[in-house]
Amino acid sequence: MDFGTAIKEVRNGKRIARSGWNGKSQYVEMARCISYKAADGSIVNCRHDEIGNKALAFVGTSGVQMGWLASQADMLAEDWEIV
């Protein structure tokens, strides 16, 4: 599947990955209701005018990377799949 189709699947609640990725337990999913603990200890609920309270999350062997950005290779690849 191409990247455009894969992104549509993420928006529909699916997890996606590239078959060419080395770590077979790696995937991308939509994270919602994002918050973080600020330096003063308060909890901040993220909100953006354009995207609301969600972001792409890359789940890999080292943990979760919030706000994952696809590389050009990822965007041009046609080996995306639903996992």
HUSULJO-V853782 format. One line per field, one symbol per residue. burial: # if it has 16 or more other ideal C-beta (glycine too) atoms within 10 Angstrom, else .. A space follows every 50 residues. Layout:
burial: ???
This chain:
burial: #.#..##.##...#.###........#####..#................ .....#####.......#.#...#..#..#...
